[in-house]
């Protein structure tokens, strides 16, 4: 019937959600009092049991998603976008536009707002909600003027000691010829440099796709937070599969190898926190996930409340220098030294000492062996 057709049009399902789609269509039909035999009584008991079955299937399905399936969830059409979160989380948001060089980039929303009565600079990569807005927003792929707009506003926020909050959701920076002619690479590099040099806390929330340098340009932050089903990688799985195997169909293998999910990245120390999503993903309960993101932002801002400018800067620097190392870099305790010094583990120190004096230890070893041989024989 027309009601079922409307339901299918309004709701988008992924390939692995076929059973859930069938059950939800069944629930929708059960809720309608207009059956094939005219008006009939609504079977509330059947609706309840079917809904429970849907919830169980969603729990089971989403608890066992592989990396490629999580990529599909991160790209879901109905997944809440930056514009939604900005409107829900921040009060008195004032939109600011333009890079003062070329023009404005609609793929990034930027401006100042209030959260918990505290001023923050909000930057959000916006993909758009429907075909028209997606074209207008360039599918979330920022151009150089977008990055320069962000740099301009981050410097302004730093001058007035206002924290920065960024929402990351992009397949990557726009690779068009016009963008390259206007200095896309240098714009991304300058954005990373600006983010890393801030003396105010900056917090990044990856809400969908965190793709390539287009994401890193705004995610070089004190705290990098990911939604449970979002992804963060240097290239898309399809791009990786095309380069390594010359076969885009190997996207699953590429996604698994790239360690792009929130759990993998938390283990590797690339991100700092995972925000759990509602059953079935953020798109099934946008209000709840918006509240959880708001709580996370407030909590992280409070953690930097007593930090000085230098401590905020050093915290961010040490965080990134720590990636791939055991303990990373810390502020030197010596009064004569400035900046950060490397802090390794005890095991690393022992290994380094042995390698440095290996000839000495080899000589001592030979002497001990010779002594044992002379005693025994």
BAFI-143242 format. One record per residue (C-alpha): residue number from 1; chain; x, y negated, z negated. Coordinates in steps of 0.25 Angstrom, whole numbers. Layout:
# residues N
+-----+------+-------+-------+-------+
: pos : unit :     x :     y :     z :
+-----+------+-------+-------+-------+
: NUM :    A :     X :     Y :     Z :
...
+-----+------+-------+-------+-------+
This chain:
# residues 377
+-----+------+-------+-------+-------+
: pos : unit :     x :     y :     z :
+-----+------+-------+-------+-------+
:   1 :    A :     0 :     0 :     0 :
:   2 :    A :     4 :   -15 :     1 :
:   3 :    A :     8 :   -15 :   -14 :
:   4 :    A :    18 :    -4 :   -12 :
:   5 :    A :    24 :   -11 :     1 :
:   6 :    A :    25 :   -24 :    -7 :
:   7 :    A :    32 :   -17 :   -18 :
:   8 :    A :    42 :   -11 :    -8 :
:   9 :    A :    45 :   -24 :    -2 :
:  10 :    A :    47 :   -31 :   -15 :
:  11 :    A :    56 :   -21 :   -21 :
:  12 :    A :    70 :   -16 :   -15 :
:  13 :    A :    75 :    -2 :   -18 :
:  14 :    A :    89 :     4 :   -16 :
:  15 :    A :    92 :    17 :    -9 :
:  16 :    A :    93 :    24 :   -23 :
:  17 :    A :    80 :    19 :   -28 :
:  18 :    A :    71 :    27 :   -19 :
:  19 :    A :    64 :    35 :   -30 :
:  20 :    A :    63 :    22 :   -39 :
:  21 :    A :    56 :    15 :   -27 :
:  22 :    A :    46 :    26 :   -25 :
:  23 :    A :    42 :    26 :   -40 :
:  24 :    A :    41 :    11 :   -41 :
:  25 :    A :    32 :    12 :   -28 :
:  26 :    A :    24 :    22 :   -36 :
:  27 :    A :    23 :    13 :   -48 :
:  28 :    A :    18 :     1 :   -40 :
:  29 :    A :     7 :    10 :   -33 :
:  30 :    A :     3 :    15 :   -47 :
:  31 :    A :     2 :     1 :   -52 :
:  32 :    A :    -8 :    -3 :   -41 :
:  33 :    A :   -23 :     0 :   -44 :
:  34 :    A :   -26 :     1 :   -30 :
:  35 :    A :   -23 :    15 :   -25 :
:  36 :    A :   -28 :    23 :   -13 :
:  37 :    A :   -41 :    26 :   -19 :
:  38 :    A :   -44 :    11 :   -23 :
:  39 :    A :   -42 :     5 :   -37 :
:  40 :    A :   -37 :    15 :   -47 :
:  41 :    A :   -32 :    15 :   -61 :
:  42 :    A :   -17 :    12 :   -63 :
:  43 :    A :   -10 :    24 :   -69 :
:  44 :    A :    -1 :    17 :   -79 :
:  45 :    A :     4 :    30 :   -85 :
:  46 :    A :    10 :    34 :   -71 :
:  47 :    A :    16 :    20 :   -69 :
:  48 :    A :    23 :    21 :   -82 :
:  49 :    A :    29 :    35 :   -80 :
:  50 :    A :    33 :    31 :   -66 :
:  51 :    A :    40 :    18 :   -71 :
:  52 :    A :    47 :    26 :   -81 :
:  53 :    A :    52 :    35 :   -70 :
:  54 :    A :    57 :    23 :   -62 :
:  55 :    A :    64 :    18 :   -74 :
:  56 :    A :    71 :    31 :   -76 :
:  57 :    A :    75 :    32 :   -62 :
:  58 :    A :    80 :    18 :   -62 :
:  59 :    A :    89 :    21 :   -74 :
:  60 :    A :    94 :    34 :   -68 :
:  61 :    A :    97 :    28 :   -54 :
:  62 :    A :   104 :    15 :   -59 :
:  63 :    A :   112 :    23 :   -70 :
:  64 :    A :   118 :    31 :   -59 :
:  65 :    A :   121 :    21 :   -48 :
:  66 :    A :   134 :    22 :   -40 :
:  67 :    A :   142 :    10 :   -36 :
:  68 :    A :   135 :     9 :   -22 :
:  69 :    A :   121 :     9 :   -28 :
:  70 :    A :   125 :    -1 :   -38 :
:  71 :    A :   130 :   -10 :   -26 :
:  72 :    A :   116 :    -8 :   -20 :
:  73 :    A :   110 :   -12 :   -33 :
:  74 :    A :   119 :   -25 :   -34 :
:  75 :    A :   114 :   -29 :   -20 :
:  76 :    A :   100 :   -26 :   -22 :
:  77 :    A :    90 :   -36 :   -16 :
:  78 :    A :    82 :   -38 :   -28 :
:  79 :    A :    94 :   -39 :   -38 :
:  80 :    A :    93 :   -53 :   -45 :
:  81 :    A :   102 :   -63 :   -39 :
:  82 :    A :   110 :   -75 :   -45 :
:  83 :    A :    99 :   -85 :   -43 :
:  84 :    A :    89 :   -77 :   -51 :
:  85 :    A :    99 :   -75 :   -63 :
:  86 :    A :   103 :   -90 :   -62 :
:  87 :    A :    88 :   -94 :   -63 :
:  88 :    A :    85 :   -84 :   -75 :
:  89 :    A :    98 :   -86 :   -83 :
:  90 :    A :   101 :  -101 :   -82 :
:  91 :    A :    93 :  -113 :   -86 :
:  92 :    A :    94 :  -127 :   -79 :
:  93 :    A :   102 :  -121 :   -68 :
:  94 :    A :   107 :  -132 :   -59 :
:  95 :    A :   111 :  -128 :   -45 :
:  96 :    A :   124 :  -134 :   -39 :
:  97 :    A :   128 :  -134 :   -24 :
:  98 :    A :   139 :  -136 :   -15 :
:  99 :    A :   154 :  -135 :   -15 :
: 100 :    A :   157 :  -149 :   -11 :
: 101 :    A :   165 :  -145 :     1 :
: 102 :    A :   156 :  -137 :    11 :
: 103 :    A :   142 :  -134 :     6 :
: 104 :    A :   134 :  -125 :    -3 :
: 105 :    A :   133 :  -110 :    -4 :
: 106 :    A :   120 :  -105 :    -7 :
: 107 :    A :   125 :   -91 :   -10 :
: 108 :    A :   130 :   -96 :   -24 :
: 109 :    A :   121 :  -103 :   -34 :
: 110 :    A :   129 :  -112 :   -43 :
: 111 :    A :   125 :  -122 :   -54 :
: 112 :    A :   124 :  -125 :   -69 :
: 113 :    A :   114 :  -119 :   -79 :
: 114 :    A :   111 :  -116 :   -93 :
: 115 :    A :   112 :  -103 :  -100 :
: 116 :    A :   109 :  -102 :  -115 :
: 117 :    A :   110 :  -117 :  -115 :
: 118 :    A :   124 :  -117 :  -109 :
: 119 :    A :   128 :  -123 :   -96 :
: 120 :    A :   134 :  -114 :   -86 :
: 121 :    A :   138 :  -114 :   -71 :
: 122 :    A :   131 :  -103 :   -64 :
: 123 :    A :   135 :   -98 :   -51 :
: 124 :    A :   128 :   -87 :   -43 :
: 125 :    A :   130 :   -80 :   -30 :
: 126 :    A :   116 :   -78 :   -24 :
: 127 :    A :   112 :   -68 :   -13 :
: 128 :    A :    98 :   -73 :   -12 :
: 129 :    A :    84 :   -66 :   -14 :
: 130 :    A :    78 :   -64 :     0 :
: 131 :    A :    83 :   -65 :    14 :
: 132 :    A :    82 :   -80 :    15 :
: 133 :    A :    90 :   -83 :     2 :
: 134 :    A :   100 :   -72 :     5 :
: 135 :    A :   103 :   -79 :    18 :
: 136 :    A :   104 :   -92 :    11 :
: 137 :    A :   113 :   -87 :     0 :
: 138 :    A :   121 :   -79 :    10 :
: 139 :    A :   119 :   -66 :     3 :
: 140 :    A :   127 :   -71 :    -9 :
: 141 :    A :   140 :   -73 :    -1 :
: 142 :    A :   146 :   -86 :    -5 :
: 143 :    A :   154 :   -95 :     5 :
: 144 :    A :   166 :  -104 :     1 :
: 145 :    A :   157 :  -116 :    -2 :
: 146 :    A :   150 :  -107 :   -13 :
: 147 :    A :   163 :  -103 :   -20 :
: 148 :    A :   167 :  -118 :   -19 :
: 149 :    A :   154 :  -122 :   -25 :
: 150 :    A :   156 :  -112 :   -37 :
: 151 :    A :   171 :  -117 :   -39 :
: 152 :    A :   166 :  -132 :   -39 :
: 153 :    A :   155 :  -128 :   -50 :
: 154 :    A :   165 :  -119 :   -58 :
: 155 :    A :   175 :  -131 :   -59 :
: 156 :    A :   163 :  -140 :   -63 :
: 157 :    A :   159 :  -130 :   -74 :
: 158 :    A :   173 :  -128 :   -79 :
: 159 :    A :   175 :  -143 :   -80 :
: 160 :    A :   163 :  -144 :   -89 :
: 161 :    A :   166 :  -131 :   -96 :
: 162 :    A :   153 :  -124 :   -91 :
: 163 :    A :   154 :  -108 :   -90 :
: 164 :    A :   151 :  -102 :   -77 :
: 165 :    A :   142 :   -90 :   -74 :
: 166 :    A :   142 :   -83 :   -60 :
: 167 :    A :   133 :   -73 :   -54 :
: 168 :    A :   140 :   -64 :   -44 :
: 169 :    A :   132 :   -58 :   -33 :
: 170 :    A :   138 :   -58 :   -19 :
: 171 :    A :   143 :   -47 :    -8 :
: 172 :    A :   155 :   -57 :    -6 :
: 173 :    A :   159 :   -70 :    -1 :
: 174 :    A :   154 :   -74 :    12 :
: 175 :    A :   163 :   -69 :    23 :
: 176 :    A :   158 :   -78 :    35 :
: 177 :    A :   168 :   -86 :    44 :
: 178 :    A :   162 :  -100 :    38 :
: 179 :    A :   165 :   -95 :    24 :
: 180 :    A :   179 :   -91 :    28 :
: 181 :    A :   182 :  -104 :    35 :
: 182 :    A :   178 :  -112 :    23 :
: 183 :    A :   187 :  -104 :    14 :
: 184 :    A :   180 :   -93 :     8 :
: 185 :    A :   193 :   -86 :     2 :
: 186 :    A :   198 :   -98 :    -4 :
: 187 :    A :   184 :  -102 :   -10 :
: 188 :    A :   183 :   -88 :   -17 :
: 189 :    A :   198 :   -89 :   -22 :
: 190 :    A :   195 :  -103 :   -27 :
: 191 :    A :   182 :   -98 :   -34 :
: 192 :    A :   190 :   -87 :   -41 :
: 193 :    A :   201 :   -96 :   -45 :
: 194 :    A :   190 :  -106 :   -51 :
: 195 :    A :   183 :   -95 :   -58 :
: 196 :    A :   196 :   -90 :   -64 :
: 197 :    A :   201 :  -104 :   -69 :
: 198 :    A :   188 :  -108 :   -76 :
: 199 :    A :   189 :  -112 :   -91 :
: 200 :    A :   175 :  -109 :   -93 :
: 201 :    A :   169 :   -95 :   -95 :
: 202 :    A :   163 :   -89 :   -82 :
: 203 :    A :   154 :   -77 :   -81 :
: 204 :    A :   151 :   -69 :   -69 :
: 205 :    A :   139 :   -60 :   -67 :
: 206 :    A :   139 :   -50 :   -56 :
: 207 :    A :   124 :   -48 :   -53 :
: 208 :    A :   125 :   -41 :   -40 :
: 209 :    A :   136 :   -40 :   -30 :
: 210 :    A :   150 :   -45 :   -34 :
: 211 :    A :   157 :   -44 :   -20 :
: 212 :    A :   171 :   -48 :   -17 :
: 213 :    A :   178 :   -61 :   -19 :
: 214 :    A :   164 :   -68 :   -17 :
: 215 :    A :   161 :   -62 :   -31 :
: 216 :    A :   175 :   -64 :   -38 :
: 217 :    A :   175 :   -78 :   -34 :
: 218 :    A :   164 :   -81 :   -45 :
: 219 :    A :   166 :   -69 :   -54 :
: 220 :    A :   180 :   -72 :   -59 :
: 221 :    A :   175 :   -75 :   -73 :
: 222 :    A :   177 :   -73 :   -88 :
: 223 :    A :   166 :   -63 :   -88 :
: 224 :    A :   161 :   -54 :   -76 :
: 225 :    A :   148 :   -48 :   -79 :
: 226 :    A :   141 :   -38 :   -69 :
: 227 :    A :   127 :   -33 :   -69 :
: 228 :    A :   126 :   -18 :   -70 :
: 229 :    A :   123 :   -15 :   -55 :
: 230 :    A :   131 :   -26 :   -49 :
: 231 :    A :   144 :   -24 :   -41 :
: 232 :    A :   157 :   -31 :   -41 :
: 233 :    A :   168 :   -28 :   -30 :
: 234 :    A :   178 :   -33 :   -21 :
: 235 :    A :   171 :   -29 :    -8 :
: 236 :    A :   157 :   -22 :    -5 :
: 237 :    A :   157 :    -7 :    -5 :
: 238 :    A :   153 :    -7 :    10 :
: 239 :    A :   165 :   -16 :    13 :
: 240 :    A :   175 :    -7 :     5 :
: 241 :    A :   170 :     5 :    12 :
: 242 :    A :   171 :    -1 :    25 :
: 243 :    A :   186 :    -5 :    22 :
: 244 :    A :   190 :     8 :    16 :
: 245 :    A :   182 :    18 :    23 :
: 246 :    A :   177 :    11 :    35 :
: 247 :    A :   164 :    16 :    31 :
: 248 :    A :   153 :     7 :    24 :
: 249 :    A :   145 :    19 :    21 :
: 250 :    A :   156 :    23 :    10 :
: 251 :    A :   151 :    11 :     1 :
: 252 :    A :   148 :    21 :   -10 :
: 253 :    A :   162 :    26 :   -11 :
: 254 :    A :   167 :    11 :   -10 :
: 255 :    A :   158 :     6 :   -21 :
: 256 :    A :   162 :    17 :   -30 :
: 257 :    A :   177 :    15 :   -27 :
: 258 :    A :   176 :     0 :   -29 :
: 259 :    A :   171 :     0 :   -44 :
: 260 :    A :   161 :   -11 :   -41 :
: 261 :    A :   151 :    -8 :   -52 :
: 262 :    A :   149 :   -15 :   -65 :
: 263 :    A :   153 :    -3 :   -73 :
: 264 :    A :   166 :     0 :   -65 :
: 265 :    A :   170 :   -15 :   -66 :
: 266 :    A :   168 :   -16 :   -81 :
: 267 :    A :   177 :    -4 :   -83 :
: 268 :    A :   187 :   -10 :   -74 :
: 269 :    A :   187 :   -23 :   -82 :
: 270 :    A :   182 :   -32 :   -69 :
: 271 :    A :   169 :   -36 :   -76 :
: 272 :    A :   166 :   -39 :   -91 :
: 273 :    A :   151 :   -35 :   -93 :
: 274 :    A :   140 :   -27 :   -86 :
: 275 :    A :   125 :   -32 :   -88 :
: 276 :    A :   116 :   -19 :   -87 :
: 277 :    A :   105 :   -20 :   -77 :
: 278 :    A :    90 :   -17 :   -79 :
: 279 :    A :    86 :    -3 :   -75 :
: 280 :    A :    86 :    -2 :   -60 :
: 281 :    A :    95 :   -15 :   -58 :
: 282 :    A :    94 :   -30 :   -61 :
: 283 :    A :    84 :   -31 :   -50 :
: 284 :    A :    73 :   -24 :   -58 :
: 285 :    A :    74 :   -33 :   -70 :
: 286 :    A :    80 :   -46 :   -66 :
: 287 :    A :    75 :   -54 :   -78 :
: 288 :    A :    82 :   -44 :   -88 :
: 289 :    A :    95 :   -44 :   -80 :
: 290 :    A :    95 :   -59 :   -80 :
: 291 :    A :    94 :   -60 :   -95 :
: 292 :    A :   105 :   -50 :   -97 :
: 293 :    A :   114 :   -58 :   -88 :
: 294 :    A :   110 :   -71 :   -96 :
: 295 :    A :   114 :   -64 :  -109 :
: 296 :    A :   127 :   -59 :  -103 :
: 297 :    A :   131 :   -73 :   -98 :
: 298 :    A :   127 :   -80 :  -112 :
: 299 :    A :   135 :   -69 :  -119 :
: 300 :    A :   148 :   -71 :  -110 :
: 301 :    A :   147 :   -86 :  -111 :
: 302 :    A :   146 :   -85 :  -126 :
: 303 :    A :   159 :   -76 :  -126 :
: 304 :    A :   167 :   -88 :  -121 :
: 305 :    A :   161 :   -98 :  -130 :
: 306 :    A :   173 :  -100 :  -138 :
: 307 :    A :   183 :   -99 :  -127 :
: 308 :    A :   192 :  -110 :  -124 :
: 309 :    A :   195 :  -114 :  -109 :
: 310 :    A :   208 :  -107 :  -109 :
: 311 :    A :   202 :   -95 :  -115 :
: 312 :    A :   191 :   -94 :  -105 :
: 313 :    A :   201 :   -95 :   -94 :
: 314 :    A :   211 :   -85 :  -100 :
: 315 :    A :   199 :   -75 :  -103 :
: 316 :    A :   196 :   -75 :   -88 :
: 317 :    A :   210 :   -74 :   -83 :
: 318 :    A :   213 :   -63 :   -93 :
: 319 :    A :   201 :   -55 :   -89 :
: 320 :    A :   205 :   -55 :   -74 :
: 321 :    A :   219 :   -52 :   -77 :
: 322 :    A :   215 :   -40 :   -85 :
: 323 :    A :   208 :   -33 :   -74 :
: 324 :    A :   216 :   -21 :   -70 :
: 325 :    A :   225 :   -22 :   -82 :
: 326 :    A :   224 :   -17 :   -97 :
: 327 :    A :   223 :   -29 :  -105 :
: 328 :    A :   226 :   -40 :   -96 :
: 329 :    A :   231 :   -54 :  -100 :
: 330 :    A :   229 :   -62 :  -113 :
: 331 :    A :   233 :   -75 :  -118 :
: 332 :    A :   248 :   -75 :  -123 :
: 333 :    A :   250 :   -76 :  -138 :
: 334 :    A :   263 :   -83 :  -136 :
: 335 :    A :   263 :   -98 :  -138 :
: 336 :    A :   274 :   -99 :  -128 :
: 337 :    A :   266 :   -92 :  -117 :
: 338 :    A :   253 :   -97 :  -109 :
: 339 :    A :   243 :   -90 :  -101 :
: 340 :    A :   240 :   -75 :  -101 :
: 341 :    A :   249 :   -64 :  -104 :
: 342 :    A :   247 :   -49 :  -100 :
: 343 :    A :   242 :   -40 :  -111 :
: 344 :    A :   244 :   -25 :  -108 :
: 345 :    A :   241 :   -13 :  -116 :
: 346 :    A :   251 :    -5 :  -125 :
: 347 :    A :   251 :     6 :  -115 :
: 348 :    A :   254 :    -3 :  -104 :
: 349 :    A :   265 :   -10 :  -112 :
: 350 :    A :   272 :     4 :  -115 :
: 351 :    A :   271 :     8 :  -100 :
: 352 :    A :   277 :    -6 :   -96 :
: 353 :    A :   288 :    -4 :  -107 :
: 354 :    A :   292 :    10 :  -102 :
: 355 :    A :   292 :     6 :   -87 :
: 356 :    A :   301 :    -6 :   -91 :
: 357 :    A :   311 :     3 :   -99 :
: 358 :    A :   309 :    16 :   -91 :
: 359 :    A :   324 :    18 :   -88 :
: 360 :    A :   327 :    17 :  -103 :
: 361 :    A :   316 :    27 :  -106 :
: 362 :    A :   321 :    36 :   -96 :
: 363 :    A :   336 :    35 :  -101 :
: 364 :    A :   330 :    38 :  -116 :
: 365 :    A :   323 :    50 :  -110 :
: 366 :    A :   335 :    56 :  -104 :
: 367 :    A :   343 :    54 :  -117 :
: 368 :    A :   332 :    61 :  -125 :
: 369 :    A :   331 :    73 :  -115 :
: 370 :    A :   346 :    74 :  -115 :
: 371 :    A :   346 :    74 :  -130 :
: 372 :    A :   336 :    85 :  -131 :
: 373 :    A :   343 :    94 :  -121 :
: 374 :    A :   356 :    92 :  -129 :
: 375 :    A :   349 :    96 :  -142 :
: 376 :    A :   342 :   108 :  -136 :
: 377 :    A :   354 :   114 :  -128 :
+-----+------+-------+-------+-------+
